[in-house]
Amino acid sequence: MVHTAPTAPVLCTFPNDQELQAALAHFIVKAQKESIEKKGRFTVAISGGSLPKQLAGLIDNPAVKWDKWQVFYADERVVPLDHEDSNHHLNTRELFSKVPIPRQNIHTIDPSLADDLEELADAYEKELIREFAMKDSARFPIFDLVLLGIGPDGHTCSLFPGHALLSEEDRWVAYIEDSPKPPPRRVTLTLPVLNHAARIAFVVTGESKADVLHTILDEPEKGLPASRVRPVYPGHIYWFTDEAAAAKVQYPRTPFKL
């Protein structure tokens, strides 16, 4: 296997949520346009947390071609889809209920398999295989865009510091039943999947993330999970942050041009 070097992160900071959301929407629409022109569809993986609220710039945006989107979840909590802890519920409340995306274009876990996490993870992996392997013939799925956040401990998706899942090299989707953050039972995309994406965009806001963002970007050798998300060439990784979150970061900023 030929290993290629990861690309360096691009850090873009904004003075407030309004400007960040506008830039993020512009970035997503541009990625969408390139993907649809290339292959007729736009494949996206999305997480939960505070991220969905930052996607407000996509609502009522005429440039978004919702019928071309195929949406997966970067991770999901093993709860009913209408549960407050569900990433699908959160994204539906904040975004999908407000836009005309076809329901069949949003790929959720199957909660009926909740009693067997391995079967549930396998079923979700097969959902990805139907979308990617049949069309792209890739060792790992190549998402056009993965949208992520981070936790105060540096976790992303459901990949936590010191956890064995950080060493997973083969699976596309893995399960965790001992998450240090509740709820404990989850499924998650693995690092190889994240690192084969065409684009990764982290969205991080607030003073509470200042210390961990400094560690992730300025001290990647500490190996926090989010530091390990480094797409291999020709993939790209971007950080969209506000000034409060980036206050302690020494990593160079890149001006964002609309």
Backbone as CSV, one residue per row, in Angstrom:
resi,resn,N_x,N_y,N_z,CA_x,CA_y,CA_z,C_x,C_y,C_z
1,MET,0.841,-1.191,0.000,0.000,0.000,0.000,0.878,1.244,0.000
2,VAL,0.519,2.205,-0.842,1.259,3.451,-0.889,0.626,4.437,0.085
3,HIS,1.425,4.964,0.994,0.936,5.934,1.955,1.331,7.329,1.488
4,THR,0.354,8.212,1.399,0.638,9.583,1.003,0.542,10.496,2.205
5,ALA,1.282,11.584,2.151,1.336,12.505,3.280,0.027,13.269,3.416
6,PRO,-0.401,13.522,4.660,-1.609,14.320,4.843,-1.359,15.777,4.487
7,THR,-2.420,16.454,4.114,-2.309,17.866,3.802,-2.413,18.686,5.080
8,ALA,-1.833,19.878,5.071,-1.839,20.740,6.255,-3.214,21.370,6.435
9,PRO,-3.662,21.544,7.679,-4.954,22.188,7.917,-4.955,23.650,7.482
10,VAL,-6.135,24.121,7.099,-6.362,25.539,6.806,-7.250,26.091,7.906
11,LEU,-6.774,27.111,8.604,-7.510,27.692,9.719,-8.097,29.034,9.311
12,CYS,-9.412,29.145,9.383,-10.112,30.390,9.079,-10.895,30.818,10.320
13,THR,-10.682,32.042,10.773,-11.369,32.530,11.965,-12.274,33.699,11.603
14,PHE,-13.355,33.854,12.382,-14.371,34.860,12.108,-14.775,35.547,13.407
15,PRO,-15.178,36.811,13.322,-15.490,37.556,14.541,-16.803,37.167,15.199
16,ASN,-17.712,36.537,14.451,-19.012,36.199,15.024,-19.646,35.042,14.238
17,ASP,-20.729,34.501,14.811,-21.398,33.359,14.194,-21.960,33.701,12.819
18,GLN,-22.459,34.911,12.662,-23.076,35.286,11.391,-22.076,35.194,10.245
19,GLU,-20.876,35.727,10.449,-19.870,35.672,9.387,-19.358,34.251,9.190
20,LEU,-19.215,33.512,10.276,-18.782,32.116,10.156,-19.808,31.316,9.361
21,GLN,-21.076,31.461,9.679,-22.122,30.707,8.991,-22.190,31.055,7.509
22,ALA,-21.995,32.322,7.185,-22.010,32.726,5.776,-20.845,32.106,5.021
23,ALA,-19.659,32.122,5.636,-18.482,31.536,4.994,-18.626,30.024,4.858
24,LEU,-19.136,29.385,5.897,-19.307,27.934,5.864,-20.308,27.538,4.783
25,ALA,-21.401,28.264,4.672,-22.385,27.973,3.630,-21.778,28.150,2.243
26,HIS,-20.990,29.199,2.062,-20.315,29.431,0.781,-19.374,28.272,0.459
27,PHE,-18.623,27.836,1.447,-17.688,26.718,1.288,-18.435,25.441,0.898
28,ILE,-19.544,25.164,1.590,-20.302,23.945,1.320,-20.909,23.981,-0.076
29,VAL,-21.465,25.115,-0.462,-22.073,25.237,-1.791,-21.020,25.054,-2.885
30,LYS,-19.833,25.595,-2.666,-18.763,25.418,-3.645,-18.368,23.945,-3.761
31,ALA,-18.247,23.263,-2.627,-17.928,21.831,-2.642,-19.030,21.043,-3.336
32,GLN,-20.272,21.411,-3.053,-21.413,20.759,-3.695,-21.345,20.914,-5.207
33,LYS,-21.102,22.121,-5.670,-21.069,22.400,-7.109,-20.002,21.559,-7.804
34,GLU,-18.806,21.508,-7.207,-17.717,20.739,-7.795,-18.056,19.252,-7.840
35,SER,-18.677,18.752,-6.784,-18.994,17.327,-6.711,-20.081,16.941,-7.702
36,ILE,-21.122,17.768,-7.804,-22.215,17.459,-8.728,-21.728,17.519,-10.171
37,GLU,-20.892,18.506,-10.480,-20.357,18.598,-11.842,-19.495,17.389,-12.179
38,LYS,-18.827,16.851,-11.182,-17.911,15.739,-11.414,-18.634,14.401,-11.505
39,LYS,-19.620,14.186,-10.619,-20.220,12.851,-10.559,-21.726,12.833,-10.315
40,GLY,-22.359,13.998,-10.311,-23.806,14.043,-10.251,-24.416,13.894,-8.886
41,ARG,-23.609,13.857,-7.826,-24.143,13.740,-6.477,-23.171,14.393,-5.489
42,PHE,-23.636,14.608,-4.266,-22.835,15.254,-3.231,-22.973,14.426,-1.967
43,THR,-21.900,13.748,-1.567,-21.945,12.863,-0.402,-21.366,13.582,0.809
44,VAL,-22.142,13.593,1.890,-21.809,14.366,3.081,-21.962,13.491,4.314
45,ALA,-21.020,13.598,5.232,-21.170,13.022,6.568,-21.193,14.170,7.557
46,ILE,-22.075,14.088,8.536,-22.289,15.202,9.455,-22.387,14.683,10.878
47,SER,-21.852,15.459,11.813,-21.938,15.082,13.218,-23.020,15.906,13.905
48,GLY,-23.032,15.904,15.232,-24.062,16.608,15.980,-23.483,17.739,16.818
49,GLY,-23.844,17.753,18.081,-23.348,18.797,18.974,-23.836,20.175,18.557
50,SER,-22.917,21.135,18.569,-23.277,22.502,18.197,-23.200,22.739,16.691
51,LEU,-22.710,21.745,15.946,-22.507,21.925,14.511,-23.783,22.267,13.736
52,PRO,-24.892,21.529,13.907,-26.059,21.798,13.056,-26.527,23.251,13.088
53,LYS,-26.432,23.920,14.234,-26.854,25.323,14.296,-25.996,26.211,13.411
54,GLN,-24.755,25.818,13.175,-23.857,26.630,12.358,-24.127,26.443,10.859
55,LEU,-25.070,25.583,10.515,-25.412,25.354,9.109,-26.608,26.191,8.668
56,ALA,-26.942,27.187,9.467,-28.114,28.014,9.184,-28.016,28.706,7.829
57,GLY,-26.805,28.952,7.334,-26.633,29.614,6.051,-27.096,28.786,4.869
58,LEU,-27.406,27.502,5.096,-27.914,26.647,4.022,-29.428,26.742,3.881
59,ILE,-30.095,27.225,4.928,-31.554,27.319,4.914,-31.972,28.475,3.998
60,ASP,-32.927,28.218,3.136,-33.409,29.221,2.168,-32.301,29.695,1.234
61,ASN,-31.303,28.853,1.040,-30.200,29.180,0.131,-30.489,28.540,-1.222
62,PRO,-30.797,29.343,-2.251,-31.205,28.772,-3.533,-30.105,28.004,-4.255
63,ALA,-28.859,28.164,-3.814,-27.757,27.469,-4.482,-27.624,26.016,-4.029
64,VAL,-28.312,25.645,-2.955,-28.202,24.283,-2.437,-29.127,23.360,-3.234
65,LYS,-28.552,22.315,-3.804,-29.297,21.342,-4.597,-29.588,20.122,-3.728
66,TRP,-30.606,20.228,-2.893,-30.857,19.204,-1.882,-31.130,17.836,-2.475
67,ASP,-31.686,17.791,-3.662,-32.001,16.493,-4.263,-30.751,15.725,-4.671
68,LYS,-29.606,16.408,-4.695,-28.345,15.758,-5.056,-27.544,15.312,-3.834
69,TRP,-27.995,15.695,-2.651,-27.264,15.347,-1.426,-27.551,13.900,-1.027
70,GLN,-26.504,13.214,-0.557,-26.636,11.938,0.132,-25.953,12.114,1.486
71,VAL,-26.754,12.090,2.544,-26.270,12.454,3.880,-26.148,11.219,4.765
72,PHE,-24.995,11.078,5.389,-24.752,10.060,6.408,-24.353,10.755,7.702
73,TYR,-24.364,10.007,8.779,-23.945,10.573,10.063,-22.541,10.095,10.405
74,ALA,-21.688,11.058,10.746,-20.309,10.736,11.097,-20.266,9.870,12.352
75,ASP,-21.219,10.104,13.227,-21.443,9.190,14.348,-22.888,9.350,14.783
76,GLU,-23.359,8.375,15.532,-24.730,8.427,16.002,-24.842,7.709,17.331
77,ARG,-25.700,8.247,18.160,-25.984,7.623,19.445,-27.044,6.545,19.222
78,VAL,-26.892,5.414,19.895,-27.829,4.303,19.693,-29.032,4.530,20.595
79,VAL,-29.904,5.376,20.105,-31.163,5.727,20.760,-32.209,5.849,19.652
80,PRO,-33.490,5.915,19.992,-34.495,6.148,18.944,-34.198,7.426,18.162
81,LEU,-34.590,7.442,16.896,-34.236,8.558,16.027,-34.893,9.867,16.436
82,ASP,-35.955,9.798,17.236,-36.600,11.020,17.710,-36.194,11.373,19.136
83,HIS,-35.171,10.706,19.644,-34.676,10.955,21.008,-33.830,12.222,21.031
84,GLU,-33.856,12.933,22.154,-33.097,14.174,22.271,-31.598,13.965,22.074
85,ASP,-31.090,12.769,22.360,-29.659,12.494,22.210,-29.266,12.108,20.794
86,SER,-30.236,11.911,19.920,-29.939,11.454,18.566,-29.385,12.588,17.704
87,ASN,-28.278,12.330,17.025,-27.756,13.318,16.084,-28.718,13.544,14.922
88,HIS,-29.405,12.507,14.517,-30.398,12.670,13.465,-31.513,13.605,13.922
89,HIS,-31.983,13.422,15.138,-33.034,14.303,15.668,-32.543,15.748,15.711
90,LEU,-31.310,15.946,16.159,-30.752,17.299,16.252,-30.633,17.944,14.876
91,ASN,-30.092,17.207,13.921,-29.934,17.760,12.579,-31.281,17.992,11.897
92,THR,-32.242,17.132,12.180,-33.579,17.334,11.621,-34.202,18.600,12.183
93,ARG,-34.087,18.788,13.490,-34.669,19.969,14.139,-34.033,21.263,13.633
94,GLU,-32.697,21.263,13.512,-31.985,22.490,13.181,-31.901,22.761,11.682
95,LEU,-31.952,21.696,10.863,-31.696,21.890,9.441,-32.687,21.171,8.538
96,PHE,-32.751,19.849,8.616,-33.454,19.082,7.590,-34.956,19.339,7.561
97,SER,-35.552,19.697,8.703,-36.988,20.013,8.720,-37.277,21.353,8.061
98,LYS,-36.225,22.121,7.755,-36.392,23.468,7.214,-35.976,23.570,5.754
99,VAL,-35.597,22.445,5.166,-35.125,22.457,3.777,-35.768,21.295,3.022
100,PRO,-35.825,21.372,1.689,-36.522,20.335,0.904,-35.630,19.159,0.512
101,ILE,-34.949,18.572,1.463,-34.132,17.403,1.145,-35.017,16.159,1.143
102,PRO,-34.925,15.310,0.124,-35.722,14.077,0.105,-35.365,13.187,1.306
103,ARG,-36.374,12.669,1.949,-36.142,11.850,3.148,-35.231,10.672,2.849
104,GLN,-35.390,10.076,1.665,-34.576,8.889,1.353,-33.102,9.227,1.147
105,ASN,-32.769,10.503,1.065,-31.376,10.922,0.905,-30.657,11.079,2.232
106,ILE,-31.374,10.875,3.335,-30.765,10.947,4.668,-30.677,9.526,5.206
107,HIS,-29.460,9.057,5.414,-29.225,7.662,5.786,-28.992,7.553,7.287
108,THR,-29.938,6.940,7.973,-29.873,6.805,9.427,-29.517,5.378,9.823
109,ILE,-29.127,5.226,11.080,-28.977,3.878,11.625,-30.362,3.239,11.740
110,ASP,-30.369,1.941,11.936,-31.614,1.199,12.124,-31.792,0.921,13.616
111,PRO,-32.601,1.708,14.320,-32.732,1.522,15.774,-33.293,0.167,16.169
112,SER,-33.943,-0.548,15.242,-34.470,-1.868,15.580,-33.358,-2.874,15.873
113,LEU,-32.122,-2.514,15.495,-30.977,-3.394,15.741,-30.209,-3.001,17.004
114,ALA,-30.811,-2.171,17.834,-30.100,-1.597,18.985,-29.621,-2.639,19.985
115,ASP,-30.241,-3.804,20.012,-29.823,-4.824,20.972,-28.502,-5.486,20.597
116,ASP,-28.072,-5.316,19.357,-26.824,-5.937,18.897,-26.005,-4.864,18.180
117,LEU,-25.065,-4.256,18.891,-24.309,-3.135,18.327,-23.468,-3.547,17.127
118,GLU,-22.949,-4.761,17.143,-22.150,-5.204,16.002,-23.020,-5.317,14.753
119,GLU,-24.220,-5.862,14.912,-25.127,-5.973,13.775,-25.552,-4.588,13.294
120,LEU,-25.801,-3.676,14.232,-26.202,-2.321,13.864,-25.096,-1.617,13.077
121,ALA,-23.850,-1.727,13.577,-22.720,-1.104,12.876,-22.522,-1.736,11.500
122,ASP,-22.663,-3.068,11.412,-22.523,-3.750,10.127,-23.588,-3.270,9.144
123,ALA,-24.803,-3.093,9.631,-25.896,-2.652,8.756,-25.624,-1.242,8.222
124,TYR,-25.087,-0.379,9.080,-24.803,0.988,8.618,-23.629,0.992,7.645
125,GLU,-22.664,0.115,7.891,-21.549,-0.001,6.949,-22.049,-0.474,5.584
126,LYS,-22.990,-1.393,5.578,-23.561,-1.869,4.308,-24.301,-0.745,3.596
127,GLU,-24.894,0.168,4.368,-25.555,1.334,3.766,-24.528,2.198,3.031
128,LEU,-23.354,2.370,3.635,-22.276,3.107,2.969,-21.771,2.354,1.742
129,ILE,-21.656,1.047,1.857,-21.168,0.239,0.736,-22.095,0.396,-0.468
130,ARG,-23.401,0.423,-0.209,-24.356,0.596,-1.315,-24.156,1.943,-2.008
131,GLU,-23.792,2.960,-1.255,-23.614,4.286,-1.843,-22.255,4.458,-2.500
132,PHE,-21.218,3.864,-1.913,-19.861,4.148,-2.358,-19.213,3.012,-3.149
133,ALA,-19.194,1.820,-2.596,-18.422,0.744,-3.225,-18.971,0.393,-4.599
134,MET,-20.277,0.481,-4.763,-20.871,0.130,-6.045,-20.560,1.176,-7.120
135,LYS,-20.225,2.399,-6.673,-20.029,3.491,-7.624,-18.573,3.912,-7.751
136,ASP,-17.848,3.842,-6.651,-16.495,4.383,-6.646,-15.402,3.319,-6.575
137,SER,-15.753,2.094,-6.197,-14.782,0.990,-6.101,-13.568,1.368,-5.257
138,ALA,-13.831,2.008,-4.126,-12.753,2.483,-3.262,-12.558,1.545,-2.073
139,ARG,-11.321,1.503,-1.572,-11.035,0.719,-0.358,-11.809,1.301,0.817
140,PHE,-11.881,2.622,0.869,-12.703,3.319,1.843,-13.582,4.314,1.101
141,PRO,-14.740,4.633,1.666,-15.589,5.627,1.002,-14.873,6.975,0.952
142,ILE,-15.065,7.684,-0.140,-14.481,9.015,-0.286,-15.619,10.029,-0.243
143,PHE,-15.897,10.532,0.954,-16.931,11.539,1.101,-16.474,12.834,0.439
144,ASP,-17.424,13.504,-0.202,-17.110,14.825,-0.752,-16.854,15.826,0.366
145,LEU,-17.551,15.664,1.477,-17.402,16.577,2.610,-17.800,15.875,3.889
146,VAL,-16.984,16.047,4.925,-17.324,15.595,6.269,-17.319,16.822,7.173
147,LEU,-18.423,17.033,7.886,-18.580,18.173,8.784,-18.506,17.689,10.232
148,LEU,-17.566,18.234,10.980,-17.277,17.731,12.317,-17.190,18.857,13.339
149,GLY,-17.368,18.485,14.597,-17.069,19.348,15.727,-16.053,18.653,16.613
150,ILE,-15.742,19.261,17.739,-14.835,18.645,18.709,-15.420,18.791,20.109
151,GLY,-15.019,17.874,20.979,-15.363,17.990,22.380,-14.226,18.622,23.156
152,PRO,-14.470,19.024,24.392,-13.426,19.666,25.200,-12.239,18.760,25.495
153,ASP,-12.407,17.442,25.291,-11.304,16.502,25.479,-10.576,16.213,24.167
154,GLY,-11.000,16.857,23.075,-10.368,16.624,21.780,-10.977,15.489,20.992
155,HIS,-12.090,14.932,21.460,-12.712,13.859,20.672,-13.468,14.458,19.491
156,THR,-13.641,13.653,18.480,-14.481,14.003,17.341,-15.163,12.732,16.877
157,CYS,-16.331,12.883,16.211,-17.205,11.724,16.024,-17.392,11.069,17.392
158,SER,-17.313,9.752,17.454,-17.276,9.081,18.759,-15.930,8.388,18.914
159,LEU,-14.877,9.135,18.580,-13.491,8.677,18.715,-12.873,9.461,19.869
160,PHE,-12.653,8.755,20.976,-12.254,9.413,22.214,-10.779,9.167,22.528
161,PRO,-10.155,10.083,23.267,-8.736,9.924,23.619,-8.468,8.594,24.311
162,GLY,-7.428,7.925,23.859,-6.995,6.690,24.499,-7.838,5.475,24.186
163,HIS,-8.861,5.605,23.351,-9.754,4.477,23.093,-9.194,3.593,21.979
164,ALA,-9.494,2.304,22.073,-8.990,1.330,21.099,-9.463,1.627,19.683
165,LEU,-10.604,2.284,19.527,-11.115,2.570,18.180,-10.187,3.468,17.375
166,LEU,-9.309,4.195,18.041,-8.364,5.045,17.318,-7.397,4.216,16.480
167,SER,-7.277,2.935,16.790,-6.357,2.058,16.066,-7.056,1.226,14.992
168,GLU,-8.357,1.395,14.831,-9.091,0.626,13.823,-8.604,0.997,12.425
169,GLU,-8.243,-0.014,11.628,-7.676,0.242,10.304,-8.495,-0.330,9.158
170,ASP,-9.492,-1.159,9.461,-10.197,-1.870,8.396,-11.665,-1.490,8.257
171,ARG,-12.340,-1.342,9.384,-13.784,-1.114,9.331,-14.109,0.304,8.888
172,TRP,-15.248,0.430,8.237,-15.766,1.746,7.880,-16.561,2.331,9.048
173,VAL,-17.351,1.466,9.684,-18.196,1.874,10.805,-17.887,0.948,11.975
174,ALA,-17.678,1.529,13.131,-17.400,0.743,14.335,-18.365,1.162,15.439
175,TYR,-18.495,0.293,16.430,-19.382,0.636,17.549,-18.576,0.825,18.821
176,ILE,-19.160,1.555,19.729,-18.566,1.787,21.041,-19.676,1.637,22.077
177,GLU,-19.389,0.914,23.138,-20.398,0.734,24.183,-19.940,1.279,25.523
178,ASP,-18.772,1.930,25.524,-18.240,2.491,26.764,-17.802,3.942,26.560
179,SER,-18.611,4.700,25.832,-18.270,6.100,25.605,-18.131,6.828,26.937
180,PRO,-17.035,7.581,27.133,-16.885,8.347,28.376,-17.885,9.487,28.495
181,LYS,-18.541,9.814,27.377,-19.576,10.843,27.379,-20.903,10.165,27.081
182,PRO,-21.923,10.375,27.914,-23.192,9.712,27.650,-23.861,10.250,26.391
183,PRO,-24.699,9.410,25.759,-24.965,8.006,26.072,-23.792,7.121,25.676
184,PRO,-23.596,5.995,26.382,-22.389,5.189,26.178,-22.370,4.375,24.896
185,ARG,-23.544,4.068,24.320,-23.613,3.188,23.156,-23.761,4.034,21.888
186,ARG,-22.802,3.864,20.966,-22.762,4.689,19.757,-22.174,3.897,18.602
187,VAL,-22.349,4.426,17.395,-21.593,3.959,16.237,-20.894,5.173,15.641
188,THR,-19.785,4.923,14.961,-18.974,6.028,14.460,-18.231,5.627,13.198
189,LEU,-18.029,6.591,12.315,-17.071,6.384,11.234,-15.681,6.271,11.838
190,THR,-14.811,5.528,11.198,-13.459,5.311,11.711,-12.489,6.331,11.114
191,LEU,-11.312,6.420,11.697,-10.315,7.359,11.192,-9.949,7.129,9.727
192,PRO,-9.779,5.883,9.259,-9.471,5.722,7.835,-10.540,6.311,6.922
193,VAL,-11.800,6.226,7.312,-12.866,6.822,6.503,-12.739,8.340,6.509
194,LEU,-12.554,8.918,7.688,-12.401,10.375,7.767,-11.212,10.828,6.931
195,ASN,-10.131,10.101,7.008,-8.899,10.537,6.352,-8.850,10.241,4.858
196,HIS,-9.888,9.629,4.326,-9.998,9.470,2.875,-11.000,10.450,2.266
197,ALA,-11.556,11.324,3.066,-12.514,12.297,2.550,-11.826,13.316,1.648
198,ALA,-12.593,13.833,0.694,-12.053,14.892,-0.167,-11.877,16.185,0.618
199,ARG,-12.803,16.434,1.549,-12.743,17.639,2.379,-13.269,17.313,3.763
200,ILE,-12.579,17.818,4.769,-13.054,17.790,6.154,-13.190,19.234,6.598
201,ALA,-14.312,19.569,7.227,-14.463,20.898,7.812,-14.857,20.749,9.278
202,PHE,-13.976,21.187,10.155,-14.296,21.285,11.577,-14.905,22.661,11.828
203,VAL,-15.931,22.695,12.652,-16.563,23.958,13.034,-16.514,24.054,14.558
204,VAL,-15.800,25.076,15.055,-15.527,25.169,16.491,-15.739,26.601,16.945
205,THR,-16.583,26.788,17.952,-16.848,28.129,18.454,-16.848,28.140,19.979
206,GLY,-16.555,29.308,20.527,-16.689,29.513,21.960,-15.385,29.428,22.737
207,GLU,-15.309,30.235,23.761,-14.121,30.308,24.620,-13.800,28.977,25.273
208,SER,-14.819,28.154,25.511,-14.595,26.873,26.187,-13.751,25.912,25.359
209,LYS,-13.616,26.164,24.059,-12.826,25.287,23.190,-11.412,25.821,22.950
210,ALA,-11.053,26.938,23.580,-9.771,27.586,23.276,-8.578,26.695,23.628
211,ASP,-8.602,26.079,24.792,-7.452,25.264,25.210,-7.281,24.038,24.328
212,VAL,-8.380,23.340,24.071,-8.258,22.107,23.290,-7.929,22.408,21.837
213,LEU,-8.434,23.511,21.289,-8.098,23.851,19.911,-6.612,24.189,19.789
214,HIS,-6.084,24.865,20.790,-4.637,25.132,20.816,-3.857,23.817,20.787
215,THR,-4.271,22.846,21.600,-3.568,21.565,21.642,-3.668,20.839,20.302
216,ILE,-4.847,20.827,19.711,-5.051,20.106,18.455,-4.178,20.669,17.341
217,LEU,-4.167,21.994,17.200,-3.484,22.612,16.058,-2.014,22.911,16.326
218,ASP,-1.674,23.275,17.551,-0.291,23.658,17.852,0.541,22.505,18.407
219,GLU,-0.118,21.490,18.948,0.603,20.361,19.539,0.011,19.037,19.047
220,PRO,-0.005,18.840,17.730,-0.627,17.620,17.195,0.077,16.345,17.646
221,GLU,1.339,16.493,18.055,2.070,15.316,18.506,1.455,14.686,19.755
222,LYS,0.584,15.407,20.451,-0.084,14.843,21.624,-1.153,13.831,21.233
223,GLY,-1.520,13.809,19.963,-2.334,12.719,19.439,-3.798,12.720,19.823
224,LEU,-4.369,13.884,20.144,-5.802,13.907,20.402,-6.551,13.434,19.151
225,PRO,-7.706,12.815,19.329,-8.407,12.260,18.163,-8.582,13.256,17.021
226,ALA,-8.969,14.488,17.321,-9.172,15.463,16.251,-7.869,15.791,15.531
227,SER,-6.725,15.682,16.228,-5.432,15.913,15.581,-5.101,14.814,14.586
228,ARG,-5.712,13.658,14.758,-5.439,12.522,13.884,-6.279,12.546,12.611
229,VAL,-7.201,13.480,12.540,-7.982,13.653,11.321,-7.166,14.527,10.387
230,ARG,-6.472,13.881,9.456,-5.599,14.557,8.500,-5.745,13.847,7.162
231,PRO,-6.669,14.301,6.340,-6.916,13.605,5.069,-5.640,13.438,4.250
232,VAL,-5.505,12.262,3.671,-4.353,12.012,2.802,-4.550,12.773,1.500
233,TYR,-3.443,13.143,0.887,-3.493,13.881,-0.380,-4.292,13.083,-1.418
234,PRO,-5.208,13.708,-2.150,-5.444,15.142,-2.298,-6.552,15.709,-1.427
235,GLY,-6.885,15.048,-0.316,-7.913,15.584,0.567,-7.456,16.852,1.273
236,HIS,-8.418,17.618,1.770,-8.104,18.882,2.429,-8.874,18.977,3.740
237,ILE,-8.286,19.681,4.709,-8.931,19.866,6.007,-8.969,21.347,6.346
238,TYR,-10.143,21.788,6.784,-10.375,23.189,7.099,-10.935,23.303,8.513
239,TRP,-10.548,24.373,9.181,-11.099,24.697,10.498,-11.812,26.035,10.396
240,PHE,-13.100,26.035,10.664,-13.901,27.254,10.731,-14.141,27.543,12.212
241,THR,-13.560,28.615,12.720,-13.672,28.919,14.137,-14.013,30.396,14.344
242,ASP,-14.512,30.703,15.533,-14.637,32.108,15.888,-13.378,32.541,16.635
243,GLU,-13.265,33.850,16.872,-12.058,34.380,17.514,-11.901,33.852,18.926
244,ALA,-13.001,33.629,19.611,-12.920,33.146,20.988,-12.291,31.755,21.053
245,ALA,-12.712,30.869,20.157,-12.170,29.508,20.160,-10.702,29.491,19.756
246,ALA,-10.311,30.406,18.866,-8.939,30.418,18.341,-8.009,31.344,19.113
247,ALA,-8.460,31.850,20.246,-7.706,32.884,20.960,-6.304,32.442,21.356
248,LYS,-6.091,31.164,21.637,-4.795,30.683,22.108,-3.997,29.960,21.024
249,VAL,-4.535,29.886,19.822,-3.898,29.142,18.744,-2.789,29.967,18.101
250,GLN,-1.620,29.353,17.940,-0.502,29.998,17.257,-0.434,29.628,15.784
251,TYR,-1.131,28.570,15.412,-1.149,28.103,14.020,-1.608,29.254,13.112
252,PRO,-0.996,29.437,11.961,-1.322,30.591,11.108,-2.752,30.532,10.551
253,ARG,-3.396,31.685,10.549,-4.724,31.824,9.958,-4.625,32.035,8.449
254,THR,-5.681,31.662,7.763,-5.808,31.916,6.329,-7.056,32.751,6.108
255,PRO,-6.953,33.917,5.499,-8.143,34.718,5.244,-9.129,33.968,4.352
256,PHE,-10.404,34.056,4.679,-11.426,33.396,3.881,-12.053,34.425,2.951
257,LYS,-12.114,34.098,1.662,-12.672,35.008,0.681,-13.969,34.453,0.126
258,LEU,-15.033,35.213,0.303,-16.342,34.831,-0.233,-16.345,35.047,-1.757
